[in-house]
Amino acid sequence: MSFSLPDFRRKWSYRGNMSAGAAMVTAALGLSLVLPEPVDARNYAAPLDIFGFGTPRPHRHVRSTKIPLPKPRPEEAPKGTGKATDEAAPEADDKASQDKSTADKPGGNKPAEAAPPPEKRLSACRLALTEEIAVAPSIPDIHGPGACGGDDLVRLEAIVLPDQRKVAVKPAAILRCTMASAIADWVRTDMVPLAASLGSTITDLDNFDSFECRGRNRVVGAMLSEHGKANALDVRSLKLANGQSIALTDRTVSRDVRERVLHSVCSRFSTVLGPGSDWYHEDHIHLDLAQRRNDYRICQWNVWDPLPHVAPLLPAERPEEAPPREVAAKSEDGKSDGTKSEGTKSEGAKDGTDDPQNPAASADHPTAGKSKPATKKRR
């Protein structure tokens, strides 16, 4: 069977008005043969592909995949007989070479390393409070409940005097650096000359209280005390090398000495509380550096006068004209029983002192007054 274009025209020429529709059907059939088939079907020619449009064509570019080969084993690598050792060695070499190449690149990403914590910058007070002034090592900052604690804290263990002797703080006080520096300057500048005027030197400072997270006067719910901010110190006494002790609230200590201490602390600290302020400070002195508006200061410490020296009460000497003790005891017993002088007389008669028949009764007799001791009545 042969098919040609003239036959096609002759066959469809008599159709007339149907020629346009037949042309469309023919075009649709041709397109269906030319349209691409699925990928798997394009490997073979279409059965009705007259014009050869569906014939599979080879790719223009052939891509080849390069398989990497393992690198040669280095001479310094350990020799192993196991399979795992042989496989681990090339991987380690590849990793080392990659790390080296990454490090050599200027913009390479280096592995993240743990950065050391930044060093805390020392304050001006910490730089000034050297070992020549005080033994006060720094301690970590304290941040407790209710704003307790603070920054730049030290543990004041001793104060170094200008002659290199040390005044021990017993027990060691936890304070802010500024408060510790103020205490050291107070002892070195004011208390050392005071002790020298008493003929001795200071050896110990009695620390009653320093840092403690609490309210004022230890009252629950009260405002935070300066002790809770490590900004206060309670002092009871200063001990001297000769064994004496300057107890700041002891009334037996010289008033002049206590007044000198009063003027010294009130000129240095913003708060001074002692006897007379309240009953919480009757046995020690409270010192702090609280900051108030307009630099307001509080100095409440009454230096009481020394107690009067009262001589011990001794019994008066017995007068010479007094009767013997035994007779006096009898007379007192008689009076207590409701008897009067007559009772005393009768007792004297019983003893024979007034009996005319008794020769020892007269006062001129040598045995007068040597009668038997009378027994005291029991009440």
C-alpha positions as a LaTeX table, in Angstrom:
\begin{tabular}{lrrr}
\hline
Residue & $x$ (\AA) & $y$ (\AA) & $z$ (\AA) \\
\hline
Met1 & 0.00 & 0.00 & 0.00 \\
Ser2 & 1.41 & 3.33 & $-1.09$ \\
Phe3 & 0.41 & 6.71 & 0.28 \\
Ser4 & 1.22 & 9.99 & $-1.41$ \\
Leu5 & 0.18 & 13.59 & $-1.12$ \\
Pro6 & $-1.70$ & 13.72 & $-4.50$ \\
Asp7 & $-3.79$ & 10.75 & $-3.48$ \\
Phe8 & $-4.51$ & 12.43 & $-0.18$ \\
Arg9 & $-5.74$ & 15.57 & $-1.93$ \\
Arg10 & $-7.79$ & 13.61 & $-4.44$ \\
Lys11 & $-9.42$ & 11.57 & $-1.73$ \\
Trp12 & $-10.49$ & 14.53 & 0.34 \\
Ser13 & $-11.24$ & 17.06 & $-2.45$ \\
Tyr14 & $-14.91$ & 16.04 & $-2.84$ \\
Arg15 & $-15.61$ & 16.58 & 0.83 \\
Gly16 & $-16.11$ & 20.28 & 0.39 \\
Asn17 & $-16.89$ & 21.85 & 3.66 \\
Met18 & $-15.39$ & 18.91 & 5.55 \\
Ser19 & $-11.84$ & 19.62 & 4.33 \\
Ala20 & $-11.03$ & 22.05 & 7.15 \\
Gly21 & $-12.11$ & 19.60 & 9.85 \\
Ala22 & $-10.20$ & 16.77 & 8.24 \\
Ala23 & $-7.06$ & 18.89 & 8.19 \\
Met24 & $-7.39$ & 19.53 & 11.89 \\
Val25 & $-7.83$ & 15.84 & 12.68 \\
Thr26 & $-4.78$ & 15.01 & 10.57 \\
Ala27 & $-2.68$ & 17.64 & 12.38 \\
Ala28 & $-3.76$ & 16.34 & 15.78 \\
Leu29 & $-2.78$ & 12.81 & 14.81 \\
Gly30 & 0.64 & 13.95 & 13.67 \\
Leu31 & 1.26 & 15.88 & 16.89 \\
Ser32 & 0.32 & 12.88 & 18.98 \\
Leu33 & 2.98 & 10.89 & 17.22 \\
Val34 & 5.62 & 13.63 & 17.61 \\
Leu35 & 4.98 & 14.47 & 21.34 \\
Pro36 & 7.69 & 13.12 & 23.67 \\
Glu37 & 6.99 & 9.92 & 25.49 \\
Pro38 & 8.05 & 9.07 & 29.03 \\
Val39 & 11.74 & 8.69 & 29.68 \\
Asp40 & 11.63 & 4.90 & 29.63 \\
Ala41 & 9.69 & 4.84 & 26.29 \\
Arg42 & 12.11 & 7.16 & 24.47 \\
Asn43 & 14.71 & 4.44 & 24.28 \\
Tyr44 & 12.67 & 2.90 & 21.43 \\
Ala45 & 11.12 & 4.39 & 18.25 \\
Ala46 & 7.40 & 4.99 & 18.19 \\
Pro47 & 5.53 & 2.41 & 16.01 \\
Leu48 & 3.74 & 5.12 & 13.98 \\
Asp49 & 6.64 & 7.60 & 13.88 \\
Ile50 & 6.49 & 8.33 & 10.13 \\
Phe51 & 8.75 & 11.31 & 10.07 \\
Gly52 & 11.33 & 10.00 & 12.59 \\
Phe53 & 10.88 & 12.70 & 15.21 \\
Gly54 & 10.63 & 10.23 & 18.08 \\
Thr55 & 13.91 & 8.44 & 17.40 \\
Pro56 & 16.09 & 8.46 & 20.55 \\
Arg57 & 19.13 & 10.68 & 20.33 \\
Pro58 & 22.37 & 10.27 & 22.30 \\
His59 & 23.38 & 12.95 & 24.87 \\
Arg60 & 25.74 & 15.60 & 23.61 \\
His61 & 27.95 & 15.60 & 26.77 \\
Val62 & 28.87 & 12.51 & 28.69 \\
Arg63 & 29.58 & 13.16 & 32.38 \\
Ser64 & 32.02 & 10.92 & 34.19 \\
Thr65 & 32.33 & 10.60 & 37.99 \\
Lys66 & 35.81 & 10.43 & 39.46 \\
Ile67 & 36.16 & 8.01 & 42.33 \\
Pro68 & 38.76 & 9.27 & 44.88 \\
Leu69 & 41.49 & 6.84 & 45.67 \\
Pro70 & 42.90 & 6.45 & 49.20 \\
Lys71 & 46.13 & 8.24 & 49.89 \\
Pro72 & 49.26 & 6.19 & 50.44 \\
Arg73 & 49.88 & 5.14 & 54.03 \\
Pro74 & 52.46 & 7.40 & 55.72 \\
Glu75 & 55.62 & 5.83 & 56.98 \\
Glu76 & 55.17 & 7.08 & 60.55 \\
Ala77 & 51.67 & 5.62 & 60.85 \\
Pro78 & 51.37 & 2.63 & 63.22 \\
Lys79 & 51.21 & $-0.69$ & 61.47 \\
Gly80 & 48.09 & $-2.62$ & 62.17 \\
Thr81 & 46.72 & $-5.88$ & 60.98 \\
Gly82 & 43.03 & $-5.19$ & 61.63 \\
Lys83 & 40.65 & $-3.77$ & 59.06 \\
Ala84 & 39.44 & $-1.02$ & 61.40 \\
Thr85 & 42.97 & 0.28 & 61.87 \\
Asp86 & 43.59 & 0.39 & 58.12 \\
Glu87 & 40.35 & 2.29 & 57.52 \\
Ala88 & 40.83 & 4.72 & 60.43 \\
Ala89 & 44.29 & 5.83 & 59.36 \\
Pro90 & 43.24 & 7.39 & 55.98 \\
Glu91 & 40.28 & 9.12 & 57.66 \\
Ala92 & 42.57 & 10.64 & 60.28 \\
Asp93 & 44.98 & 11.78 & 57.56 \\
Asp94 & 42.16 & 13.37 & 55.59 \\
Lys95 & 40.89 & 15.17 & 58.67 \\
Ala96 & 44.36 & 16.43 & 59.57 \\
Ser97 & 44.95 & 17.68 & 56.04 \\
Gln98 & 41.57 & 19.44 & 55.98 \\
Asp99 & 42.27 & 21.12 & 59.33 \\
Lys100 & 45.66 & 22.24 & 58.10 \\
Ser101 & 44.30 & 23.64 & 54.86 \\
Thr102 & 41.53 & 25.44 & 56.75 \\
Ala103 & 44.03 & 26.94 & 59.17 \\
Asp104 & 46.28 & 28.08 & 56.31 \\
Lys105 & 43.46 & 29.98 & 54.64 \\
Pro106 & 43.17 & 33.56 & 55.85 \\
Gly107 & 39.38 & 33.39 & 56.05 \\
Gly108 & 39.12 & 29.81 & 57.24 \\
Asn109 & 36.78 & 28.88 & 60.03 \\
Lys110 & 38.85 & 27.78 & 63.01 \\
Pro111 & 37.32 & 25.49 & 65.63 \\
Ala112 & 35.71 & 27.38 & 68.49 \\
Glu113 & 37.84 & 27.46 & 71.63 \\
Ala114 & 36.65 & 28.20 & 75.16 \\
Ala115 & 37.59 & 31.82 & 75.75 \\
Pro116 & 39.07 & 32.50 & 79.20 \\
Pro117 & 36.81 & 34.58 & 81.48 \\
Pro118 & 37.71 & 38.26 & 81.45 \\
Glu119 & 39.78 & 39.35 & 84.42 \\
Lys120 & 37.99 & 41.65 & 86.86 \\
Arg121 & 39.41 & 45.14 & 86.88 \\
Leu122 & 40.73 & 46.17 & 90.29 \\
Ser123 & 39.19 & 49.23 & 91.89 \\
Ala124 & 41.15 & 52.24 & 93.06 \\
Cys125 & 40.52 & 51.22 & 96.68 \\
Arg126 & 41.83 & 47.72 & 96.05 \\
Leu127 & 44.98 & 49.11 & 94.46 \\
Ala128 & 45.53 & 51.47 & 97.41 \\
Leu129 & 44.90 & 48.86 & 100.12 \\
Thr130 & 48.27 & 47.14 & 99.83 \\
Glu131 & 49.97 & 44.63 & 102.10 \\
Glu132 & 51.87 & 47.48 & 103.74 \\
Ile133 & 48.56 & 48.80 & 105.14 \\
Ala134 & 46.46 & 45.74 & 105.88 \\
Val135 & 46.24 & 41.99 & 105.39 \\
Ala136 & 42.97 & 42.01 & 103.45 \\
Pro137 & 42.68 & 39.46 & 100.62 \\
Ser138 & 39.88 & 39.97 & 98.11 \\
Ile139 & 36.91 & 37.62 & 98.15 \\
Pro140 & 34.22 & 36.95 & 95.50 \\
Asp141 & 31.28 & 39.31 & 95.26 \\
Ile142 & 28.25 & 38.44 & 97.37 \\
His143 & 24.73 & 38.90 & 96.01 \\
Gly144 & 22.25 & 37.58 & 98.54 \\
Pro145 & 18.50 & 37.97 & 99.00 \\
Gly146 & 17.09 & 41.42 & 99.50 \\
Ala147 & 20.14 & 43.27 & 98.09 \\
Cys148 & 22.44 & 41.72 & 100.69 \\
Gly149 & 26.16 & 41.69 & 99.97 \\
Gly150 & 28.03 & 43.86 & 97.53 \\
Asp151 & 31.02 & 44.15 & 95.22 \\
Asp152 & 34.70 & 44.71 & 95.87 \\
Leu153 & 34.73 & 42.79 & 99.17 \\
Val154 & 37.76 & 41.91 & 101.30 \\
Arg155 & 38.44 & 39.85 & 104.40 \\
Leu156 & 40.20 & 42.14 & 106.86 \\
Glu157 & 42.50 & 39.88 & 108.90 \\
Ala158 & 45.04 & 42.34 & 110.31 \\
Ile159 & 46.12 & 45.97 & 110.18 \\
Val160 & 49.80 & 46.64 & 109.52 \\
Leu161 & 51.18 & 49.53 & 111.57 \\
Pro162 & 53.89 & 51.91 & 110.30 \\
Asp163 & 56.53 & 49.97 & 112.27 \\
Gln164 & 55.45 & 46.72 & 110.53 \\
Arg165 & 53.71 & 45.34 & 113.60 \\
Lys166 & 50.27 & 43.86 & 113.02 \\
Val167 & 47.00 & 44.46 & 114.85 \\
Ala168 & 44.95 & 41.30 & 114.50 \\
Val169 & 41.23 & 41.65 & 113.78 \\
Lys170 & 39.55 & 38.89 & 115.81 \\
Pro171 & 37.63 & 37.38 & 114.16 \\
Ala172 & 38.44 & 38.48 & 110.61 \\
Ala173 & 35.87 & 40.95 & 109.27 \\
Ile174 & 34.19 & 40.74 & 105.85 \\
Leu175 & 33.84 & 44.32 & 104.63 \\
Arg176 & 33.75 & 46.43 & 101.54 \\
Cys177 & 37.14 & 47.67 & 100.50 \\
Thr178 & 36.27 & 51.28 & 101.38 \\
Met179 & 35.13 & 50.32 & 104.90 \\
Ala180 & 38.20 & 48.14 & 105.51 \\
Ser181 & 40.44 & 50.99 & 104.34 \\
Ala182 & 38.68 & 53.42 & 106.73 \\
Ile183 & 39.14 & 51.05 & 109.69 \\
Ala184 & 42.83 & 50.56 & 108.89 \\
Asp185 & 43.43 & 54.30 & 108.60 \\
Trp186 & 41.57 & 54.94 & 111.90 \\
Val187 & 43.70 & 52.45 & 113.82 \\
Arg188 & 46.98 & 53.52 & 112.25 \\
Thr189 & 46.41 & 57.28 & 112.58 \\
Asp190 & 44.36 & 57.77 & 115.76 \\
Met191 & 44.48 & 54.67 & 117.95 \\
Val192 & 48.24 & 54.05 & 117.83 \\
Pro193 & 49.04 & 57.49 & 119.39 \\
Leu194 & 46.31 & 56.88 & 121.97 \\
Ala195 & 47.88 & 53.58 & 122.99 \\
Ala196 & 51.31 & 55.22 & 123.08 \\
Ser197 & 49.99 & 57.80 & 125.55 \\
Leu198 & 49.02 & 54.88 & 127.79 \\
Gly199 & 52.52 & 53.46 & 127.54 \\
Ser200 & 51.77 & 50.50 & 125.27 \\
Thr201 & 50.86 & 49.43 & 121.75 \\
Ile202 & 47.74 & 47.88 & 120.19 \\
Thr203 & 47.77 & 44.15 & 119.49 \\
Asp204 & 44.12 & 43.15 & 118.85 \\
Leu205 & 40.87 & 44.69 & 117.68 \\
Asp206 & 37.78 & 42.98 & 119.09 \\
Asn207 & 35.34 & 42.54 & 116.18 \\
Phe208 & 31.81 & 42.05 & 117.53 \\
Asp209 & 30.08 & 41.86 & 114.11 \\
Ser210 & 30.79 & 42.65 & 110.47 \\
Phe211 & 28.89 & 41.30 & 107.41 \\
Glu212 & 25.55 & 39.69 & 108.20 \\
Cys213 & 22.52 & 39.61 & 105.91 \\
Arg214 & 19.87 & 40.98 & 108.27 \\
Gly215 & 17.65 & 43.94 & 109.04 \\
Arg216 & 18.49 & 46.75 & 111.44 \\
Asn217 & 18.97 & 45.55 & 115.01 \\
Arg218 & 18.06 & 42.05 & 113.79 \\
Val219 & 14.39 & 42.97 & 113.64 \\
Val220 & 12.45 & 40.85 & 111.15 \\
Gly221 & 11.04 & 43.01 & 108.35 \\
Ala222 & 13.14 & 46.06 & 109.21 \\
Met223 & 15.19 & 47.99 & 106.68 \\
Leu224 & 18.40 & 46.36 & 105.53 \\
Ser225 & 21.22 & 47.08 & 107.94 \\
Glu226 & 24.57 & 48.39 & 106.81 \\
His227 & 25.90 & 45.09 & 108.13 \\
Gly228 & 23.90 & 43.41 & 105.36 \\
Lys229 & 25.78 & 45.57 & 102.84 \\
Ala230 & 29.20 & 44.71 & 104.35 \\
Asn231 & 29.55 & 48.40 & 105.16 \\
Ala232 & 29.62 & 48.34 & 108.99 \\
Leu233 & 31.75 & 47.08 & 111.87 \\
Asp234 & 30.93 & 46.68 & 115.56 \\
Val235 & 33.92 & 47.22 & 117.89 \\
Arg236 & 33.97 & 46.32 & 121.57 \\
Ser237 & 37.54 & 46.96 & 122.66 \\
Leu238 & 41.18 & 47.47 & 121.72 \\
Lys239 & 43.67 & 45.22 & 123.49 \\
Leu240 & 47.14 & 46.49 & 124.37 \\
Ala241 & 50.45 & 44.70 & 124.56 \\
Asn242 & 50.79 & 45.30 & 128.32 \\
Gly243 & 47.64 & 43.31 & 129.02 \\
Gln244 & 45.29 & 46.27 & 129.37 \\
Ser245 & 42.12 & 46.63 & 127.33 \\
Ile246 & 40.40 & 49.81 & 126.17 \\
Ala247 & 36.76 & 48.74 & 126.45 \\
Leu248 & 34.93 & 51.51 & 124.63 \\
Thr249 & 31.75 & 51.21 & 126.73 \\
Asp250 & 33.35 & 50.37 & 130.09 \\
Arg251 & 32.69 & 53.12 & 132.64 \\
Thr252 & 35.76 & 52.14 & 134.63 \\
Val253 & 37.97 & 53.24 & 131.74 \\
Ser254 & 39.15 & 56.82 & 131.93 \\
Arg255 & 36.57 & 59.26 & 130.59 \\
Asp256 & 39.27 & 61.20 & 128.78 \\
Val257 & 40.33 & 58.10 & 126.85 \\
Arg258 & 36.77 & 57.28 & 125.81 \\
Glu259 & 36.12 & 60.87 & 124.73 \\
Arg260 & 39.22 & 60.82 & 122.55 \\
Val261 & 37.91 & 57.69 & 120.84 \\
Leu262 & 34.49 & 59.33 & 120.44 \\
His263 & 35.85 & 62.42 & 118.68 \\
Ser264 & 38.03 & 60.25 & 116.47 \\
Val265 & 35.31 & 57.94 & 115.14 \\
Cys266 & 32.68 & 60.67 & 114.74 \\
Ser267 & 35.02 & 62.63 & 112.48 \\
Arg268 & 35.72 & 59.61 & 110.27 \\
Phe269 & 32.50 & 57.57 & 109.98 \\
Ser270 & 29.04 & 58.69 & 108.91 \\
Thr271 & 27.28 & 56.65 & 111.62 \\
Val272 & 28.43 & 56.09 & 115.21 \\
Leu273 & 26.07 & 54.38 & 117.67 \\
Gly274 & 26.93 & 53.56 & 121.28 \\
Pro275 & 25.46 & 53.76 & 124.78 \\
Gly276 & 22.55 & 56.15 & 124.87 \\
Ser277 & 21.46 & 55.60 & 121.25 \\
Asp278 & 19.36 & 52.51 & 121.98 \\
Trp279 & 19.66 & 49.46 & 124.16 \\
Tyr280 & 21.06 & 47.43 & 121.22 \\
His281 & 24.39 & 49.29 & 121.46 \\
Glu282 & 25.07 & 49.40 & 125.19 \\
Asp283 & 28.06 & 47.04 & 125.04 \\
His284 & 29.74 & 47.97 & 121.74 \\
Ile285 & 30.24 & 50.79 & 119.22 \\
His286 & 28.68 & 50.61 & 115.75 \\
Leu287 & 30.63 & 52.21 & 112.88 \\
Asp288 & 29.57 & 52.45 & 109.22 \\
Leu289 & 29.92 & 54.56 & 106.08 \\
Ala290 & 26.26 & 54.89 & 105.09 \\
Gln291 & 25.62 & 57.47 & 102.38 \\
Arg292 & 22.81 & 59.89 & 103.13 \\
Arg293 & 21.37 & 62.97 & 101.53 \\
Asn294 & 23.42 & 66.12 & 102.02 \\
Asp295 & 26.15 & 64.03 & 103.70 \\
Tyr296 & 24.08 & 63.76 & 106.88 \\
Arg297 & 25.93 & 62.15 & 109.81 \\
Ile298 & 24.79 & 60.46 & 113.02 \\
Cys299 & 26.94 & 60.41 & 116.18 \\
Gln300 & 25.03 & 59.04 & 119.18 \\
Trp301 & 27.34 & 57.88 & 121.93 \\
Asn302 & 27.03 & 59.06 & 125.52 \\
Val303 & 30.29 & 58.79 & 127.40 \\
Trp304 & 29.03 & 58.10 & 130.90 \\
Asp305 & 30.89 & 59.25 & 134.00 \\
Pro306 & 32.81 & 56.61 & 135.96 \\
Leu307 & 30.88 & 54.83 & 138.69 \\
Pro308 & 31.41 & 56.27 & 142.21 \\
His309 & 33.96 & 54.48 & 144.38 \\
Val310 & 32.00 & 53.22 & 147.41 \\
Ala311 & 34.03 & 51.92 & 150.38 \\
Pro312 & 32.94 & 48.54 & 151.75 \\
Leu313 & 30.65 & 48.76 & 154.80 \\
Leu314 & 32.51 & 47.52 & 157.93 \\
Pro315 & 30.98 & 47.08 & 161.42 \\
Ala316 & 31.73 & 49.90 & 163.86 \\
Glu317 & 34.15 & 49.23 & 166.71 \\
Arg318 & 32.58 & 48.14 & 170.01 \\
Pro319 & 32.70 & 50.92 & 172.58 \\
Glu320 & 34.51 & 50.24 & 175.81 \\
Glu321 & 31.48 & 51.03 & 178.00 \\
Ala322 & 29.33 & 48.47 & 176.27 \\
Pro323 & 28.23 & 45.45 & 178.36 \\
Pro324 & 29.61 & 42.02 & 177.59 \\
Arg325 & 28.24 & 40.42 & 174.43 \\
Glu326 & 26.50 & 37.68 & 176.35 \\
Val327 & 24.60 & 40.20 & 178.48 \\
Ala328 & 23.72 & 42.24 & 175.39 \\
Ala329 & 22.41 & 39.12 & 173.69 \\
Lys330 & 20.25 & 38.33 & 176.68 \\
Ser331 & 18.87 & 41.84 & 176.80 \\
Glu332 & 17.96 & 41.69 & 173.13 \\
Asp333 & 16.24 & 38.36 & 173.66 \\
Gly334 & 14.30 & 39.75 & 176.58 \\
Lys335 & 13.13 & 42.73 & 174.62 \\
Ser336 & 12.02 & 40.54 & 171.78 \\
Asp337 & 9.91 & 38.49 & 174.18 \\
Gly338 & 8.10 & 41.61 & 175.42 \\
Thr339 & 10.07 & 41.96 & 178.66 \\
Lys340 & 11.47 & 45.25 & 179.74 \\
Ser341 & 14.26 & 46.22 & 182.03 \\
Glu342 & 12.68 & 44.16 & 184.77 \\
Gly343 & 13.17 & 41.09 & 182.73 \\
Thr344 & 16.78 & 41.96 & 182.34 \\
Lys345 & 17.02 & 42.44 & 186.05 \\
Ser346 & 15.50 & 39.09 & 186.77 \\
Glu347 & 17.86 & 37.43 & 184.37 \\
Gly348 & 20.72 & 39.20 & 186.09 \\
Ala349 & 19.42 & 37.91 & 189.42 \\
Lys350 & 19.27 & 34.43 & 187.97 \\
Asp351 & 22.87 & 34.70 & 186.97 \\
Gly352 & 23.72 & 35.95 & 190.48 \\
Thr353 & 24.95 & 39.35 & 189.49 \\
Asp354 & 22.42 & 41.16 & 191.75 \\
Asp355 & 22.10 & 38.54 & 194.47 \\
Pro356 & 23.41 & 39.99 & 197.79 \\
Gln357 & 23.99 & 36.52 & 199.13 \\
Asn358 & 26.27 & 35.72 & 196.26 \\
Pro359 & 29.74 & 37.12 & 196.91 \\
Ala360 & 30.53 & 37.15 & 193.22 \\
Ala361 & 27.58 & 39.37 & 192.55 \\
Ser362 & 29.28 & 42.57 & 193.59 \\
Ala363 & 31.12 & 44.49 & 190.93 \\
Asp364 & 34.17 & 44.78 & 193.19 \\
His365 & 34.60 & 41.04 & 193.44 \\
Pro366 & 37.44 & 39.73 & 191.29 \\
Thr367 & 35.23 & 37.08 & 189.72 \\
Ala368 & 32.58 & 39.59 & 188.74 \\
Gly369 & 31.50 & 39.30 & 185.13 \\
Lys370 & 32.89 & 35.76 & 184.83 \\
Ser371 & 29.63 & 34.02 & 185.24 \\
Lys372 & 28.51 & 31.08 & 183.18 \\
Pro373 & 27.70 & 32.00 & 179.59 \\
Ala374 & 23.98 & 32.01 & 179.09 \\
Thr375 & 22.47 & 30.06 & 176.22 \\
Lys376 & 20.52 & 32.04 & 173.65 \\
Lys377 & 16.85 & 31.31 & 173.25 \\
Arg378 & 15.72 & 29.77 & 170.08 \\
Arg379 & 12.93 & 31.53 & 168.24 \\
\hline
\end{tabular}
